[in-house]
């Protein structure tokens, strides 16, 4: 017999990142009562730590920008990238749900996006790929609008030197010392900071802006959110339907009824070393993840207990990273596109196009790993000229590397490449750099095609014949270890096109839905464009709650716990 619940809602959502908040907002838009339970003492999840971009083909912002995207073009691109790794019905559902979600949130909530001009799909040369990109990013918002709610928001703590910048700004700021576009971006961002200071505003951008806008929307719509309330169990009725949750709150376990359904949106298992070792390629470590704290696979375990099918558990959203001892990992995005830099394995050999999309680069790290030439870690090598010209590892052009990096041995520094090879125990490094320098002089990477793709060139130096190539010739030379980090695991519970959790026989676990990184990614084994994590997370949460609302309208999903 089920216990009498301590509280009762139409919908209960586990997790407060973009997936969880999208589900809760949609519930309120449909007139359903909703509770979000968050395991940690901060809302926002990994979304708050991210760039906040949303990759949704065919969204109305693209139409406004004159971007000629079509359903057929988007389908061709997903066929070329995701392929048949994910059922077509599910990718079709995403192409259908995504634009409608973006439109409704724009019209009925505080969530606002803007097109990011020229930020390409990650494989723009593939069939259906778009060099001008499909991504939108959150509009800047004033943190003050949150009032007291702001105290509980997870903050990114990015090295922005007090400036508020969008991803569009960052592209040009990376070249502030090289191009007029970069200098104009510097002035624009600086004037924004001065204007905010004069007016007393506290502008937020990127993932923080998205979470702030979503939390503000939920607050104004009247949804509830409990912090420090980890999910401890799912409650089922006599028919096996999920009818509520058990939550640890204030030191005791409470039961919350969910008349319409439960939406799991609590992230993956990036912070559980045992699950990483069980499922992910070796070596692997929780020290390499950028996911928000306490993502330890709770939703995965609870779903499996009810017989849910799982998929893609061996995959992560890859993020090549620097991991200084005792510090947060640094995600190498633009840094791998700058000239005057290579990445080599333990033998000192190049093994990939360094400017590959980050997810693809991590895949390549594992694929190229050999006992005699390990790639985990790899060595990123750059010269003094590259260090003086470009932003790198969050440091301004010419800004010295932290002294503690050198003293700890994390950073290697040498007057010659031969000495750097000795320090890194990578004997082939001088020869690899000499070969690379020949390619740089000729403007064509004959080994790996660095600079051939529009995506490569997005973060390159447009003043050079090949924006991604320049000789590594001016000492001192530096080397830093690169690890195959992640922004989250991408495997989890299998769902249908409306976010329903499925068993191995494709039947639904009634009353249970999942979205975000606790569900098996609709993007399969790849990562088609900027925001291909958050976009599906929001779209399938929106779809899941729409399905709950439809079921309740049709008389299904009646309250099965006493209220």
Buried (B, 14 or more C-beta within 10 A) or exposed (E): EBEEBBBBBBBBBBBBBBBBBBBBBBBBBBEBBBBBBBBBEBBBBBBBBBBBBBBBBBBBBBEEBEBEBEEEBBBBBBBBBBEEBBBEEBBBBBBBBBBBBBBBBBEBBBBBBBBBEEBBBBBBEBEBBBBBBBBBBBBBBBBEBBEEBBEBBBBBEBEBEEBBBBBBBBBBBBBBBBBEBBBEBBEBBEEBBEEBEEEEBBBBBBBBBBBBBBBBBBBEBEBBBBBBBBBBBBBBBEEEBBBBBBBBBEEEEBBBBBBBBBBBBBBBBBBBBEBBEEBBBEBBBBEBBBBBBBBBBBBBEBBBEBBBBBBBBEBBBBBBBBBBEEEEBBBBBBBBBBBBBBBBBBBBBBBBBBBBBBBBBBBBBBEBBEEEBBBBBBBBBBBBBBBBBBBBBBBEBEEEBBEEBBEEEBBBBBEEBEBBBBBBEBBBBBEBBEBBBEBBEEEBBEBBBBBBBBBBBBBBBEEBEBBBBBBBBBBEBBBBBBBBBBBBBBBBBBBBBBBBBBBEEEEBBBBBBBBBBBBBBBBBBBBBBBBBBBBBBBBBBBBBBBBBBEBBEEEEBEBBBEE
